[in-house]
Amino acid sequence: MNMLIFIKHNLVKLLIQSLFIVILIISIFSIEFSIGILRDDGKSVNYVGIIRGGTQLLVKQELANRPSNELIEELDGIINQLKTHDKNNHFAIHEDKKLQELLSIIEIKWIELKEEIYNYRSGADPLKLYNLSDEYYELTNNLVFETQAYVESKVEKLASMRSRLFISVILILIFSIQQFISKILVQNKNVALNQVAYIDNLTGLPNRAHCNEIILKCNEMEILPDLACVYIDLNNLKVTNDLLGHEAGDKFIKDFAAILKEASSPYGFVCRNGGDEFVAIFENCSQKNINDYMNYLNEKTRIYNSKESEIKISYAIGVAFSHEISSNQMNDLLSLADKRMYENKAEYKKTLLNKE
């Protein structure tokens, strides 16, 4: 009799343990699956953000008579990739009818915009291109926010599901410990994924995605804080790549990024915005601070150039303060700094021509 009770007790214990092992396994696979979904959804937000920002950059370059067929091809590729739904392409847009309809409208408007770009290159009035660009920006901006809202709702559902699973598992101590360890591992994995998503591989600086996130947060504020925006563009990167090779070009960028990081650290955020462009955003920064910053940057560059025989660092720089704009939009602040940077670059080229 006692033996039967013992066997029954152990069978019940084994069944309970087996049940919670199954729950634990389901929990682990659910969390891993969730991470995969969130990673793809993160790509969705990033891609629609690139469409919005990239098109604005394209039109700005066109109006400045700096046409870029490469950028048109890149934007074509991203839109086509967002439209394609197969085992290699799964985005949040494929799951929501409203997002699909928005993307279809954007695709039609993109074709119109490209047509107008080619018309402008042939001598058409830039006003129509400018107006089309504004309409396209509104559409893409709407798609960005709708995609973010959709992804955030999924995150909330996934978080709720994970919490329920965790509560079930925690009923048995050993499984609660295992679940805790799994959770720590997942958190570490998320941190690692965030680092990959927001850090530029070459320089170790924050990348454009990180910068865009800061811009979005600032745009959500009712009033912009006291900000200084610095746009920096390396001179002669293409010449360095052509004459000394791309390894030398990468060294050129890395060495300047190290100088820039050291100079910017007392003031605030600096990132590589892609290619040879860098953006710094400083809060509560006075004109004196900016002067000190630029003097320090010039001195560090001078010291570097005195030691480096092949690669000489030279850069164009533009600075804008938030009190100089009336729109309270980060994009306008960045555009003003970018404009001043190009003016500085033009002066640099003019100086070179005069020397010749």
C-alpha positions as CSV (number, residue, x, y, z in Angstrom):
1,M,0.0,0.0,0.0
2,N,2.8,2.4,1.0
3,M,4.6,1.4,-2.2
4,L,1.5,2.3,-4.3
5,I,1.2,5.6,-2.6
6,F,5.0,6.2,-3.1
7,I,4.7,5.3,-6.8
8,K,1.6,7.4,-7.2
9,H,3.2,10.4,-5.5
10,N,6.3,10.1,-7.7
11,L,4.2,9.7,-10.8
12,V,2.3,12.9,-9.9
13,K,5.6,14.7,-9.2
14,L,7.0,13.4,-12.5
15,L,3.9,14.6,-14.3
16,I,4.1,18.0,-12.7
17,Q,7.8,18.3,-13.5
18,S,7.2,17.2,-17.1
19,L,4.4,19.7,-17.4
20,F,6.6,22.5,-16.2
21,I,9.4,21.4,-18.4
22,V,7.1,21.6,-21.4
23,I,6.0,25.0,-20.2
24,L,9.6,26.0,-19.8
25,I,10.5,24.8,-23.3
26,I,7.5,26.6,-24.8
27,S,8.5,29.7,-22.9
28,I,12.0,29.6,-24.2
29,F,10.9,29.0,-27.8
30,S,8.2,31.7,-27.5
31,I,10.8,34.3,-26.3
32,E,13.3,33.3,-29.1
33,F,10.5,33.6,-31.7
34,S,9.4,36.9,-30.3
35,I,13.0,38.3,-30.6
36,G,13.0,37.2,-34.2
37,I,9.8,39.0,-34.9
38,L,10.9,42.1,-33.1
39,R,14.2,42.1,-35.1
40,D,12.2,42.0,-38.4
41,D,9.8,44.7,-37.1
42,G,12.8,46.9,-36.1
43,K,14.0,46.6,-39.8
44,S,10.5,47.7,-40.9
45,V,10.7,50.9,-38.9
46,N,14.3,51.5,-40.0
47,Y,13.5,51.0,-43.7
48,V,10.5,53.3,-43.7
49,G,12.6,55.9,-41.9
50,I,15.3,55.5,-44.6
51,I,12.7,56.1,-47.3
52,R,11.5,59.3,-45.6
53,G,15.0,60.7,-44.8
54,G,16.6,59.4,-48.0
55,T,14.1,61.1,-50.2
56,Q,14.5,64.4,-48.5
57,L,18.2,64.1,-48.9
58,L,17.7,63.2,-52.6
59,V,15.5,66.2,-53.4
60,K,17.9,68.5,-51.5
61,Q,20.8,67.2,-53.6
62,E,18.8,67.5,-56.8
63,L,17.9,71.1,-56.0
64,A,21.5,71.8,-55.2
65,N,22.4,70.4,-58.7
66,R,24.1,67.3,-57.2
67,P,22.0,64.5,-58.8
68,S,22.4,61.0,-57.3
69,N,21.2,58.0,-59.3
70,E,22.7,55.7,-56.8
71,L,20.4,57.1,-54.1
72,I,17.4,56.7,-56.4
73,E,18.4,53.0,-57.0
74,E,18.8,52.5,-53.2
75,L,15.4,53.9,-52.5
76,D,13.9,51.8,-55.3
77,G,15.4,48.7,-53.8
78,I,14.1,49.4,-50.3
79,I,10.5,50.1,-51.5
80,N,10.6,46.9,-53.6
81,Q,12.0,44.9,-50.6
82,L,9.2,46.3,-48.4
83,K,6.6,45.2,-51.0
84,T,8.0,41.7,-51.4
85,H,6.7,39.1,-49.0
86,D,8.5,35.8,-48.9
87,K,10.5,33.7,-46.5
88,N,13.5,36.1,-46.8
89,N,11.4,39.3,-46.5
90,H,8.9,39.6,-43.6
91,F,8.0,43.0,-42.4
92,A,5.3,44.5,-40.2
93,I,3.9,46.1,-43.3
94,H,2.9,42.7,-44.7
95,E,0.7,42.0,-41.7
96,D,-1.4,45.2,-41.7
97,K,-3.8,46.2,-44.5
98,K,-3.6,49.9,-43.6
99,L,0.2,49.9,-43.8
100,Q,0.0,48.0,-47.1
101,E,-2.4,50.7,-48.5
102,L,-0.1,53.5,-47.3
103,L,2.9,51.8,-49.0
104,S,1.0,51.4,-52.3
105,I,0.2,55.2,-52.2
106,I,3.8,56.0,-51.4
107,E,5.0,53.8,-54.3
108,I,2.7,55.7,-56.8
109,K,3.9,59.0,-55.4
110,W,7.5,57.9,-55.6
111,I,7.1,57.2,-59.3
112,E,5.7,60.7,-59.7
113,L,8.5,62.2,-57.7
114,K,11.2,60.4,-59.8
115,E,9.5,61.6,-63.0
116,E,9.6,65.2,-61.7
117,I,13.3,64.8,-60.7
118,Y,14.1,63.8,-64.2
119,N,12.0,66.7,-65.5
120,Y,13.9,69.1,-63.2
121,R,17.2,67.7,-64.5
122,S,15.9,68.6,-68.0
123,G,15.2,72.2,-66.9
124,A,11.7,72.1,-65.4
125,D,10.5,74.5,-62.7
126,P,11.8,73.4,-59.3
127,L,8.6,74.5,-57.5
128,K,6.7,71.4,-58.6
129,L,9.5,69.1,-57.4
130,Y,9.6,71.0,-54.1
131,N,5.8,70.6,-53.6
132,L,5.8,66.9,-54.6
133,S,8.7,66.4,-52.1
134,D,6.5,68.0,-49.3
135,E,3.6,65.7,-50.2
136,Y,5.8,62.7,-50.3
137,Y,7.4,63.6,-46.9
138,E,3.9,63.8,-45.3
139,L,3.0,60.3,-46.7
140,T,6.3,58.7,-45.6
141,N,6.2,60.5,-42.2
142,N,2.7,59.0,-41.7
143,L,4.0,55.6,-42.7
144,V,6.8,55.9,-40.1
145,F,4.5,56.7,-37.3
146,E,1.9,54.1,-38.3
147,T,4.5,51.4,-38.5
148,Q,5.9,52.4,-35.1
149,A,2.5,52.3,-33.5
150,Y,1.8,48.9,-35.0
151,V,5.2,47.5,-33.8
152,E,4.6,49.0,-30.4
153,S,1.2,47.2,-30.1
154,K,2.9,43.9,-31.0
155,V,5.6,44.6,-28.4
156,E,3.0,45.1,-25.7
157,K,1.2,41.8,-26.7
158,L,4.5,39.9,-26.7
159,A,5.5,41.4,-23.4
160,S,2.2,40.4,-21.9
161,M,2.5,36.8,-23.3
162,R,6.0,36.5,-21.9
163,S,4.9,37.7,-18.4
164,R,2.1,35.1,-18.3
165,L,4.5,32.3,-19.2
166,F,7.0,33.5,-16.7
167,I,4.4,33.4,-13.9
168,S,3.4,29.9,-14.8
169,V,7.0,28.7,-14.7
170,I,7.8,30.4,-11.4
171,L,5.4,28.1,-9.5
172,I,8.3,25.5,-9.2
173,L,11.5,26.9,-7.8
174,I,13.9,25.1,-10.0
175,F,12.0,26.2,-13.1
176,S,11.7,29.7,-11.9
177,I,15.5,29.9,-11.5
178,Q,15.9,28.5,-15.0
179,Q,13.4,31.0,-16.4
180,F,15.3,33.8,-14.6
181,I,18.5,32.7,-16.2
182,S,16.8,32.5,-19.6
183,K,15.4,36.0,-19.1
184,I,18.9,37.3,-18.3
185,L,20.3,35.7,-21.4
186,V,17.5,37.2,-23.5
187,Q,18.1,40.7,-22.0
188,N,21.8,40.4,-22.8
189,K,20.9,39.3,-26.3
190,N,18.6,42.3,-26.7
191,V,21.4,44.6,-25.4
192,A,23.8,43.1,-27.9
193,L,21.2,43.5,-30.7
194,N,20.7,47.1,-29.8
195,Q,24.5,47.7,-29.9
196,V,24.7,46.2,-33.3
197,A,21.7,48.3,-34.5
198,Y,22.9,51.6,-33.1
199,I,26.8,51.5,-33.4
200,D,28.8,52.1,-36.6
201,N,31.1,49.1,-37.2
202,L,34.0,51.1,-38.6
203,T,34.3,53.9,-36.1
204,G,32.5,52.7,-33.0
205,L,30.5,55.9,-32.9
206,P,26.7,55.9,-32.8
207,N,25.3,55.4,-36.3
208,R,22.6,57.1,-38.4
209,A,19.8,55.0,-36.9
210,H,20.8,56.2,-33.4
211,C,20.9,59.8,-34.6
212,N,17.4,59.4,-36.2
213,E,16.0,58.2,-32.9
214,I,17.3,61.3,-31.1
215,I,15.9,63.5,-33.9
216,L,12.5,61.8,-33.6
217,K,12.5,62.3,-29.8
218,C,13.3,65.9,-30.2
219,N,10.6,66.4,-32.8
220,E,8.1,64.9,-30.4
221,M,8.9,67.7,-27.9
222,E,6.5,70.7,-27.8
223,I,9.5,73.1,-27.6
224,L,13.1,72.2,-28.7
225,P,15.7,72.4,-25.9
226,D,18.6,74.8,-26.2
227,L,20.6,72.8,-28.9
228,A,23.6,73.3,-31.1
229,C,23.8,71.1,-34.2
230,V,27.2,70.5,-35.9
231,Y,27.4,69.0,-39.4
232,I,30.9,67.8,-40.4
233,D,32.0,66.4,-43.8
234,L,35.5,65.1,-44.5
235,N,37.2,66.6,-47.5
236,N,39.1,64.4,-50.0
237,L,37.8,61.0,-48.9
238,K,37.3,60.0,-52.5
239,V,40.8,61.2,-53.5
240,T,42.2,59.2,-50.6
241,N,40.3,56.0,-51.7
242,D,41.4,56.5,-55.3
243,L,45.0,57.2,-54.6
244,L,45.8,55.1,-51.5
245,G,43.0,52.5,-51.5
246,H,39.9,51.9,-49.4
247,E,41.9,50.6,-46.4
248,A,43.6,54.0,-46.2
249,G,40.1,55.7,-46.7
250,D,38.8,53.6,-43.7
251,K,41.8,54.6,-41.6
252,F,41.1,58.2,-42.6
253,I,37.5,58.0,-41.3
254,K,38.5,56.0,-38.2
255,D,41.3,58.4,-37.2
256,F,39.1,61.4,-37.6
257,A,36.2,59.7,-35.7
258,A,38.6,59.2,-32.8
259,I,39.5,62.9,-32.8
260,L,35.9,63.9,-33.1
261,K,34.8,61.6,-30.3
262,E,37.4,63.0,-27.9
263,A,36.5,66.6,-28.8
264,S,32.8,66.0,-28.5
265,S,32.6,64.0,-25.3
266,P,32.5,67.0,-22.9
267,Y,29.6,68.5,-24.9
268,G,27.2,65.7,-26.0
269,F,26.3,63.3,-28.8
270,V,28.2,62.7,-32.0
271,C,27.6,60.1,-34.6
272,R,28.7,59.0,-38.0
273,N,25.8,59.9,-40.4
274,G,27.1,57.7,-43.2
275,G,30.1,57.9,-45.5
276,D,32.3,60.8,-44.6
277,E,29.5,62.8,-42.8
278,F,29.3,63.2,-39.0
279,V,26.6,65.0,-36.9
280,A,27.0,66.3,-33.4
281,I,24.1,67.5,-31.2
282,F,25.0,69.4,-28.0
283,E,22.5,70.6,-25.4
284,N,22.9,73.8,-23.4
285,C,25.9,74.8,-25.6
286,S,26.9,78.4,-26.0
287,Q,28.7,80.1,-28.8
288,K,31.8,80.1,-26.6
289,N,31.5,76.4,-26.1
290,I,31.3,75.9,-29.9
291,N,34.3,78.1,-30.4
292,D,36.3,76.1,-27.9
293,Y,35.1,72.9,-29.5
294,M,36.2,74.0,-33.0
295,N,39.5,75.2,-31.7
296,Y,40.2,71.9,-29.9
297,L,39.2,70.0,-33.1
298,N,41.4,72.1,-35.2
299,E,44.4,71.7,-32.9
300,K,44.0,67.9,-32.6
301,T,43.7,67.8,-36.4
302,R,46.8,69.9,-36.8
303,I,48.8,67.6,-34.4
304,Y,47.5,64.5,-36.3
305,N,48.5,66.0,-39.7
306,S,52.0,66.9,-38.5
307,K,52.6,63.2,-37.6
308,E,50.8,61.6,-40.6
309,S,52.8,61.6,-43.8
310,E,50.2,60.2,-46.3
311,I,46.8,61.2,-45.0
312,K,46.0,64.8,-44.1
313,I,42.7,65.4,-42.4
314,S,40.6,68.3,-43.7
315,Y,36.9,68.9,-43.1
316,A,34.0,71.2,-43.7
317,I,31.9,72.2,-40.8
318,G,28.6,73.9,-40.2
319,V,26.9,75.0,-36.9
320,A,23.4,76.0,-36.2
321,F,21.6,76.8,-32.9
322,S,18.0,76.0,-32.1
323,H,17.2,79.6,-31.3
324,E,18.0,80.5,-35.0
325,I,15.0,78.5,-36.3
326,S,11.3,79.3,-35.8
327,S,9.8,75.9,-36.8
328,N,10.8,74.0,-33.7
329,Q,11.8,71.0,-35.9
330,M,15.0,69.2,-35.6
331,N,15.0,68.6,-39.4
332,D,15.1,72.3,-40.0
333,L,18.0,72.7,-37.5
334,L,19.9,69.9,-39.2
335,S,19.2,71.5,-42.6
336,L,20.6,74.8,-41.5
337,A,23.8,73.2,-40.1
338,D,24.1,71.2,-43.3
339,K,23.7,74.3,-45.5
340,R,26.4,76.1,-43.6
341,M,28.7,73.1,-43.9
342,Y,28.3,73.1,-47.7
343,E,29.0,76.8,-47.7
344,N,32.2,76.1,-45.7
345,K,33.1,73.3,-48.1
346,A,32.6,75.7,-51.1
347,E,35.0,78.2,-49.4
348,Y,37.6,75.4,-48.9
349,K,37.4,74.5,-52.6
350,K,37.7,78.1,-53.6
351,T,40.8,78.5,-51.5
352,L,42.4,75.5,-53.2
353,L,41.6,76.9,-56.6
354,N,43.2,80.3,-55.6
355,K,46.3,78.5,-54.4
356,E,46.6,76.8,-57.8
